[in-house]
Amino acid sequence: METLLEQLIADFHEREIPGGTRRGAVLPWLPGKIDTVIGMRRTGKTCFIYQVIADLLAKGVSKESILYLNFEDERLLPMTAADLHRIPDTYYRRYPHLRDGQCIFFFDEIQNIEGWEQFTRRLLDTENLHICITGSSAKLLSREIATSLRGRSISTEIFPFSFMESLEHAGIKPDGGLRPGAKKRALLENRLYAYLLEGGFPEVQDIALEHRVRVLQDYLDVVILRDLVERHKISNTTPVRYMVRHLLNAPAAPFSVNKFYNDLQSKGIPCGKNNLHEYLDHLSDAYLFFQVSLHTRSERARMVNPRKIYAIDTGLVQACSRNVHRDFGHLLENLVFLELRRRNQTIEYYKTSGGYEIDFLVTDHSGRKSLIQVSAEMTNPATRQRELRALFEAMKECRAKHATVVALTEEERLETEAGTIDIVPAWLWILRGCRME
């Protein structure tokens, strides 16, 4: 085992660090904390780690003081928890002088080794190290990390490419967030439509529709099989698959377990309500879906009202949709949710006293609240009246002087009795948001 580890260490220090599209995530890098990188499969966690390593090298950190091991390497498969101590032993035997300074260990997919938690905690306590680990959502989930590492870790989530990252991947520069001219605006609008349909998974960028659909459907099958069925030992897979299909065909829509349970019963599909609640939580743990609750001070009302469900990627929605017509309204709302989620803001939906629904009531880190409504197009008079009436009432109830409608192409500023309402095209809303951060 020592010979193999020494060879892997030497190979890493000899080879070039792979490049790739720049990701917007940043590791907290806090002293005494293990950085954990989590997210759905195939979102680019390993590539992000390579980006972090490249940044360290650019800052003058010596490559010898960095160790990267991928525990999906088949040569390491016989390794057990009892063998893990050989990693630092072999490393420091090769570089004894590095004990005097801090080294950085990156362990990719270390959850494949049973007992890895105790090893990393001990390593953090006994050596002068900064440790970063990544893992698939099958065995390394956020709440498991909190339990296993007992407050010794801090997590960073990796999502599929954001719209901004997809632009960079395509070699398109958005002029630093400045308002573009007519030619660049047309390009950005076109790219937004493409992004809504293709999504942001790195592997499927700009590949043919036929291949993209097959790849994304394979992603979904792997998540269902490994992150749900195998992991949670689910024997009755029919209701799980039915739930996944239902949610992917109704993104950004309220979901009631009770109604879904009745629907299953009417189709003769056996499953208990408690099981359905568990399946929904498992799907959220696997980063396939996200749940958004109603904004209310009553915990009972929060639990009773249905949650809105959003998918990890609009391209995945399209690849698995049975709908003949593309619902850009729901795709756009899903995109807006993901953009807000990437910014780690608190997201709820809101219902006015008159029964009108606001898609997002967002609270930032400073406690400031924002009202955001999503509408693919605002040219239809009935749609325009409905969306603005809902915002007008919500602004009065929430005492908000500003609200936003995110649309596909329309742009307008309205001064109302309740305050200012900005109708903003999605591409510009995203550019402004990224620039403000």
N, C-alpha and C positions, 0 to 999 in steps of 0.2 A: 504493500500500500504506500509506503514512504517513497519508493521509487516512482510510482505513478504520480503521486502528488508533486514531487519535485519536477517531473516532466511537465505537468500541467502548469505549474508556476512559471517554469522557464518558457513554455510556449506562449503564455500570456504576455510576458515581458518582452518577447521577441517580435510578436506580430503587431501590425498596425491596428489602431482603434477604428472600428467601422464608423462611417459617417451616417448621415440621415437628416431628415427634416427636423428643424429645431422645434422642440416642444416647449410650451409655455409654462409647464409646471416647474416649481423650484423646491428643492429639499430644505426643510427648516434648519438642519445641521446644528442641533442644539447639543451642548456638552452633556455627556452622561446619558444621552438618549440614543436608542437604536432607530435609525430611519427605516421605515417599512414602506415599500411601494406596492400598492394594491390596485386591482381593477379587473375588469372582465378579460377573458382570454383574447389574445390577438390584438390588443389595443396598443402594444408597443412598449411594454415595461422594460424589456431588455435593451431596446434601442435607447430608451431614456437613460438607463444606467450608463451606457456607453457615452452619451452626451455629458453626463456628470463627470465621468472619468476624463474625457477630453478637456472639459473646463478646468479640472484640477491640474492637468498637465500644462495647460496654457498659463496657469498662475505660477508655474515653476515647481510644482510638487513633483518629486522624482517618481518615475514609473515603478522603481523597485519598492517604494514604500506603499504601493497599491497592490492589492491582491483581488483578483476576480475569479470565482469558481462557479461554474454552472452545474448544478446537481441533477440536471437532466442528461448530462454526459453519461452514456451507457457504461463507460469504464469505471464510474463511481458507484454503480448500482449495488455492488456487494457491501458498500459502506453501511455501518450501523452507528448508533449513538456512541458506542464504545470506541469507535474509530475516529470520531470527530476531533479529539485532542491532537491527533497526528497532524492536523492542518497547521496550527500555529507552531508546533514542534518542528515540522519540516521547514516551514517558512523562515523561522528565526535561526535554524541551523544553517540555512543558505545565506541569510543576511543578518548575522549576529549584531552588527553595528547599528541596525535599525531599532533595536530595543531602546536606544537612548532617546528616540523621538517618537512622535505619534505616527502610526501606520493606519491605513484605511482598508478594511476588508469588505468586499461586495460578495454576498452569497445569493446567487440566483436560483430560485425554486428550491430553497433549502428545506421546505416542508416535506420534501420527498424522504427525508431521513427522520425516522421516529426518534423523539427525544431531543430535537434540535433546540427547543426552547431553553432547557437547562444549560446547554452548551453555550449559547450566545449570551445568556445572562452571566455565566461564570467568566466568559471571555471579556465581557465589558468590565467586570469587577476586578479582574486580575491583571489585565494587560493595558498598555497605553494605546488604545484603539478607538477609532470611530467605525461603527458597523452599520452597513446598509443591507437590507434583505428585500428580496422581491418574492412574490408568490402568486400562483394562479388562485382564482377565487374558489377553487375546489377545496383547498385545505388551509388557506391563509386568509381568513376574513377579518374584517375590522374588529368585530366584537371578540373573536377568538384571540386576536393579537393582544387586546386589552387584558384578557384572562391569562394567557400564556406568559406574557412578558411583564405583567403586574405593574403597569405604569412606567415601564422602562423604555417604551417606544413611542414614536409619533408618526402618524401615517400620512402619506401623500397619495392621492388618487390619480390614476392615469385613465383618461377617457380616449375614445377615438379622436381623430383630428378634429379640432374646432374649425369653424369656417375660416378663421385667420390662418390657422396652420395648414389648411387645405390650399389656401392661396399661396402660401410660401412653398408648399410642395410642388405646386404648378408653376413656380417661378414668377408669380405676380406680386408686385410690391404695391401696397395700398397708399403710398405717399405719406407715410407717417400719420395716418388718421385725418389728413387734411381733406376738404371737400374736393373730389376729383372733377375733371372736365367731362364733357358729354361722352367722349370716346371711352374713357376709363369707367365712367358710370355704367355705360351699356355693358362693358365687360364684367363688371362686378355684379350687375343684375343677372346676367347670363350664368355666371359662376354660382350664384346663390341658388338659382333654379336647379342647376346640376347637382349642387351639394345636397339639396333637399331629397333628391332622388337617389343619389349614389351613396350618401352618408360619408362617414369619416374614417372607417377602418383602413389603416395604412395599406394593407395588401391589395385592396380592390380599387385603389385610385386609378381612374382613367383606363380601366380594362373593359372589355366588351360586356354588354348587358348580360348575355347568356352566361358567361363565366362568373360575373359578379354575383348573380343570383345564386348560382350553385355554391360558390365559396361561402356566401353569407348564410345560406341554409345549412351548410355543413357546420359553421360556427354554432348555430342554434342547436343542432343535433348533439354536438359535443357538450354544450352547456347542460342540456337536459339530461343526457346520459351520465356524465361524470359529476356534475355539480349538484344534481338533484337525485337521480335514480340510484346511482352507485353510492354516493356519499351518504344519503339519508335512508338508504335501503328501502326505497319505495317499490312495492311489488305491483300495485295497481297504477300503471302509468297512463291509462286512458284519460282520467280527469286532469292530470298534469298537462298533457299535450293539448287537451281541449282548452284549458285555461290560457296557455301560451298563445294558441291561435286566436282566441277571443281577444286577448289584450293587444296583440300585434295588429289586429284588424280594427281596433277602436282606440288608437293612441290619443292621449290628452282628453280622455272621457272619464266620467265618474264610474266607479266600479263597486258594486255591492255584492259581497259574498253571499248574502241571503238570496238575492235575485239569481245569482249564478248557480247557487245550490238548487233552487227550484227549476232552473233551466235544465240542469243535469238530470234531475228526477224525472222531468217530463220526457227526456230522451232515453230513460232507462239506464242511465250510467250511475252505478252505485258509488257513493263517496260521502263521508261525514262532513259537517260544517267545520269542525275543528281541524280536519285534515286540509280543507281548502284554505283556512287561515294560515296554516303551517306552510302550505305550498307557496302562497303569496309571499310570505316572509323569506322562504328559501330563494325564490326568484329575485327578490330584492338583495339578498345577501350575495348572490352571484352576479350582481350589477347588471342584470338583464332588464329590470324594471325599477322605477322609483315611485314612491307613494307621496302624495301631497294632501295634507289635511285641510279642513275648513278652519279659517281664522275665527276663533271664539274663545271667550274666557271660561266657558263651561267645558270641563273635561268630558262630561257625559255627552254633550252635544258634539264634541269632536269625535268621540267614539261611534256615536250613532249615525252621523252623516257619512255618506260614502266618500272614499278617497279618490282623487284623480290619479290616474296611472300614466306614467310616461316611459317610453322605451329608451334604451341606451343609445340608439342610433336610428336616424330616419331612413337610411339605406336598408337597414335590416327590416324595418317596417315594410318598405316597398317590396323587398325580396320575398316576403312571406305573406303579402296581402292578397286576398281573394277579390278585392274590389277592382272592377274594370276601370273606373274613373279615379284619377288621382285627386285625393282630398288635400289640396295645398293648405287649407286652413288648419287642419289638425297637424300636418307635417310642420308648418311654420310654428305653431304653438309648442310642439315638441322641441323644435330647435331653440326657441327662446328659453324654454325651461332648462335645457342642457347648458346653454350659455350662462344662465344665472347659477346653475348648480356648480359649474366650474369655478365660479367666483366665491364659492363657499358662503353664500348668503342664505338666510332663513327664508324659505318659500312656503307660502300658504295661498289658498284661494279664498275669495271673500264673497259673501252674499249680503246684499243690501236688505233693508227692512221691507222694500218693495218687491223682493224676490229676484232682483237682477244679479247676475253673477259676474264677478271680475276674475279674470284668469289668474292673476298673480298679485298678491300683496307681499312685497319683498322688504325684509328688514336687513340693513347692512350691519357691519361690525360696530358702528357708532350708535346704533339704535334708530337710525333714520328710516322711515318707511316710504315705499314707493308703490304706486298703483300702475299696473301694466295690463293693458288689454291687447289681445292679438286678433287681427282680422286680415285675411289674405287680401281683400280688396274693400275699399271704402266708397266706391263709386255708386253702388246700389243704394238708393235713398232709404229703403227699409233697413238695410244692414247698418248704414251710417247712423240712422236715428236710434236704432237699438243699442249700438255700442256706445255712442255718446251719452245717451240717457243713463245707461248703467254707470258710466264713469262719473257723470255729473252728480248722481245720487250718492255714490261711494265717496267722492271727494268731500261732500258736505258732512257725511257721517264720520269720516276719518279725519276731518279737518285738514285735508291735504290741499295745498294750493297749486299743485302740479300733478299731472298724470300723463301717461304715454300710451299711444296706440301704435303697435308695431305692425306694419303692413308690408306688402310685397314691393310696391312701387310708389304709392302715394306719399306726398309730403305736404304738410300744412300745419300752421299754428293757429289755434283758436283761443280767443279770450272769452271766457264765460263768467257768469256770476259766481261760480264756485272756484274758479281759478283758470290757469292755463292748461290747455290740452295740446300736446304735440303729437301729430301723426307723422311717423318716421318710417322710411323704408328699412327693412331688416338689415341690409348690408351696412347702412349708415349707422343704425343703432349699435351694431356690433363694433364698428370702427370707433365710434365715440366712447363706448364702454371700455374698450381695451386701452384707448388713449387716456381716459380718466384714471385708470388704475395706475 
